[in-house]
Amino acid sequence: MKRFKSPRARAGRENTLAVTVSDIAKRASVSVGTVSRVLNNRPNIGPERKSRVLTAMEELDYTPNMWARGMGKGLKRIQTGQIALLLINIPDYAMHTAFMMQYIHGVQQEIAAAGRKCTFVTWNDQVDGEVPQVLLDGEIDGVIFKVQGSLDNEVGKQWLNRYPRVFLNPVSTSPGCDCVMVDYEEGIRDCVAYLSSLGHRRIAFIDMRAFHTKLLGYRCAVEQLGLDLDEDLIHIREVVSLLQLESDLNRTIENLWSLPKPPTAILSTDSFCGVMYRALAKHGLKVPNDVSLVGYDNDTSYCEALMPKLTSMDIAAVEVGKTAVRQLLDRIKNPRDHNQKIYIQGHLVERESVNDRQQATGTTKLQRQNDKT
């Protein structure tokens, strides 16, 4: 990943535009975080270190950036044409998923279409610790950011909050800024309605804990459509590793098929569905003859590679990224407007993993078992 590189100060009487917080930290032999605390007049810093920072600032003839420090109220700022795409705490396996790459592609496409440049930065606040240089230097007009889990670095939050910003697809929070997100609730409702239209009444729901809006959509749809609202059909997982996921989903299939009336369909994420193909096969169950599967995300290459091909909800990730850029540009122009929450709806892509129970000419052993009970 290419990280933002700021210009370094030259020897002698440095150009104040080139001096960065990192330059000060290096001159004072302290961390970037210490410099940021001095700039923000925080009390939790010793007088000796504070003195070193102030001396370094004087030696480098440093003038704090008014925009980045949130002190430029009433001042007209000259825009740089740079927008940061900041990905925070995204693990490697998630970084390379199709929908993450589509978010990134959508953001970069729309920034280029607006005649601006994209500065792409990754940051793990638990590992990297120090605030990203791109936030400290103040040489960007705004930030589009995505966080996996939560951002616990308070100094990083403070610096991020100084910019016009748009949160890209938060899953469970009201972040106090503009955000553009996948309409998970409506998407899941559409998936359940689709399965119901094909005669499925017992639909299992398996997903990750963070996506509570998906579960809400599932419950609402099942209730409104008069389907079987059975808590034993709901399984929420904590994903730590792929190895653990496979073990968990094997147990989940065992639990579901130990019920008096097992499900006729399962609704989950694409990655979970791929693992469940193997788990179902171990139990002698075939997709879609014995159980239908519907995924969520529509990772096209993944869905098309499965046998049978996986029906899945496309989350329109490229459009989410593009909309985030448009909203950020609007925020830069209209900083005092109320924060916006923008939902992007997806669409179902039908393939081969769903059985139409109403049109089936014969019944499987599993279906006959369900009908008898």
N, C-alpha and C positions, 0 to 999 in steps of 0.2 A: 504494500500500500504506500502510495506516495504521500508523505507528510509535508505540511506547510513549512517552507524554509524562509525565514526572515533575513533581511540584509544585515550583515554584521557591521559593527562600528569599526572605523579605521583608526589607526594610531594617531596620536596627537589630538588636536581640537576636533572631536567627532561632529559630524553632521547630525543635528538633533533629530531629523526625520529618520535616520538610520538606527538610532539607539533604541534597543528593545529592553524589556524587563529581564530577559535572559542575560543581556550584556551587563546590566547592573548586578544581577545575582553573581555572575562570574567575577566581576571586579571586587565585590564585597565578600566573596567566598561564603555565600549563603544560598539557600534554595530559592527557587522562583516563588514558592508559596510565602516565604518570609518577606520578599520584596512586595508581594501583593498585599500582605497585611500592613506593611508600613504605608503603602500608598492609600490604603483604606482607613488608616489611623486606628487599627485594632489594638486593644490593650494587651493582648497575650503575646508580647514580644519583649525580650530583655533590652535594657538601655544600650548595652554594648553593641549588640547586633543592629539595633535601630540606627545607632550612630554610624556604623560601617555602611549601611545602606544609604543613608543621607549623604555621607561623604562621597560614595561612588556616584550618586546622582549628580552631585555638584561637579565632580571631576569630569563626568561624561557630558555635562551641560544638558541634562535630561529634562524635557518638559512633558509631563504626563499627557497622554492622549485624552482630550476632553470627551470624545464620543465613547471610547471604550470604558472610561471611568464613570459614565453616567452623569457628567458634570456639564454637558453641553446644552442644557436647557436654554432655549432662547437663541441659540447660535445656529446659523445655517451651516450645515455640514456639506463639504464637497464629497460626493460619492466616489468610491474607488472602482465600482464595477465588479467587485468580487463578492461572491456569496459562498458561505461555507456549508458543506454537507458534513455534519458531525455525527458519526456512529459511535455510540457509547455502550461499552460492556457487551458487545455482540460477540458471542463465541464463534470459533472458526467454522463449526458445522453449520451454524445459522447464516454466516456471512456468505456461504456459497450456495445457498438454496436458490431456487429459481425465482421465488417471489421477492427475495431480498435484492437480487440482481435487477429485477424489474423495477423495484422502487428506485434504485440508484440510476437506472437507465432513464426513467421518467424524469427525475430531477435534473440530470445532466442535459437531457434533450431540451427541456423547457428553459433552462438557464441559457443555453446556447441560442435558442430562438429569440430570447429577450436581449441578445447582444451583450451578455455578461459572461464572466468566467467563473468556473466552479473550483473551489478549493476543497479537496476531499481529505478528511482527517478521521482516523479511528482513535479511540481513547478508552482505555480500561482504567477507571478511577481507583480500582483496588490494586492494580499492578503498577501502572505508570505513575500514579500519585499526583504529580504536578499538573497544573492546569495547562491545557493545550495552548501552545504558543499563539495560535491563530486568534484566540480570544484575548490574550494579553496585549497583543500588538495593536489591535483596533483598526486593522487595515481591510476590514470587510464591511459590507453594508447590512448584512443580516445573516441569520443562521437557520438552516433546516436541520433538525436533529432527531435521531431515533435512539431510544434507550431500551435495552433488554433488562428487565427487572426494574431496579430503581437506581437513581443517581444519589449516592450518599456523601459525595464530596461537597461540603458546604461552600468552600471557597470557589469551586468550579461552578456551582449553582449561581453564586453571586455574579460571577463574570458572565455567564451565559445570559442571565437575566438583564444585562445591560444593553442587549441588542434586540432589534426587531427579530422575532423568531417564530417558527412554526414547528410544532411537535408532529412528527411523522408517525401516524398510526399508533397512538398510545392504546393499550389494551384494557386498562382498568382504572384510569385515573382522570381527574379533572386538573390539568396541569397549570392553570392560571395563565394560559397564553393561547394563541390560535392553534388549532390542530385539525388535521385532515386524516380521516380514518376509514377503514373498511367497515361497511355496515354489516357486522357479523350477525347481529340479531335478525335482521331481515333476511340475510342469506340463509341462515339455518332454518328459518320458517319456510322459505321457498323449498329447501331440500326435503323437509318433512312433508310439505304439501304434495310435492312430486311423488314421493313414495306412497303417500296415502292414496293418490289418484290411481296408483297401480295395484291397489288392494292390500297394502301392508298396514297392519294395525299395531303390531308389536315391533317397535323400532328402537334398537339400542343406541345409546349415545355415549361415545368414548372420546375424551379430549383432555387437554392440559388444564391445570388448575387456574392459570392466569386469565383464561378467556371466559369470564363469567357471563359476558353478554351472549355468547353462543348458547350457554346453558339456559339463559333466560328465554332466548328465541325458541329453543327446543321445547321447554315447558309450556310456553304460550301456545305454540302450534299444536302440540299434542292435545292440550285442553280444548282449544277452539275447534279442532277437527273431531273431537270425541274419540280419540284413540286411547289405547291402554296406557294410562299414566302409572307406571310401575317403577318404583325407585330402584328395584333390582336391575333394571335395564340401564341405569346410569352409572358410569364408571369414570372417575376423574383421576388422572395420573400426574405424578410428579416425575418429570424426565430428568435424570441425572446422566445417564449414558445409554448408548444404543443397546449394549448388552443387557442392562437392567430393563430397558423397554421391552425387549423380546421376551424376557422372563415374565414380566408383568402382564403382557398381553396374552401369553400362553395361559396364565392363571385366569385372566379375565374370560377367555373363551371357555375354559373349563367351568367357571362359575355360571356363565350365561346358559350353557347347555346342560347344566344340572337343574335348571329351573323346570317346574312342571310344564310351562309353555315357553320354550326358547324364542328368541326373536326371529322374525323372518327377514329383517334388514338391519344393517349397522351403519351408523353415520359417524364419521370421524375425519381426522386430517389425512391428507395423502400419505404422509410418511407412516402413520399408524396403520393405514389400510394395507400398505405394502407388506408390513410385518404380519398383519393378520391373515393375509393370503396363505402364508406358510403355517401359521398356527391353526387355521381352519383345516388345511390339508392334513395335518397331523391327526385331527379328530375325524377324518373321513368325510369332511364337509366340502362341497364344491360351490364355487361362486360362478354364476348366480343361481344354480339349480336348487341348492339347499338354503342359501342365504344371499341376499343382495347387499352390495357395498356401495356407499356414496362417499366420496372424499371431499375435502375442502382445501382449496388453494389453487387447484388445477396447474400443478407442475407438469406441463404438457409432455416433456420428454419422459418423465417418470410414469405418468398415467398411461401413456401409449406403450411403454415397455412391459407393463404388467399383462398377464394373461389370465382371464380376459381383461381387455382395456378398461380402465377405471373411469366411471362417471364421476365428475367432480364439479364443484362450484368455483368458477373463475372469480378471483377477488379484485380484478382490475387494478393490479398493483402499479402498472405503468401510469395509469390515469391518476392514482393516488399521488404519485411523485410529482406529476405535472401540475396537479391542482395545488399541491403544497407550495410550489414555486410561485404560481399566480397569486396565491394568498399572501405570501411573503412580500412580493412586490407591492401589493395593495397596502399591506401594513406599513411598509417603508414610506409610502406616500401619505398615508392617513394614520399616524401613530396614535391618535386619540380615540379612534373608533373602538367599539366594544369588541371583545374577543369573539372569534367565530369558531364553531364546531361544524365541520363539513363532513358529511357521510357520503361515501362513494359505494354505489350498489354494484354487485357482481351479477353474473349470469351462469346458469347451469349448462355444462357441456355434457351431453349424453353420449355414452359409449356402450360398453357391453356388460357391465357388472351388475345390472339390475334386471330382475325377473318380473315380468308383468303377470301377477298372480291371477288377474281377471281374464287374461287371454290364454293362459297356459292350458294346453289340451290334456295334459296328464298331471298327476301330483307325485311329488317325491315322498319317500318314507317319512321324512321330517314333517312335511305338510300334512300328511294323513294323521300323524301323531298329534299335531296341533289341533286339527279339526275334531278329533275324537275327544280331546280334553276341553 
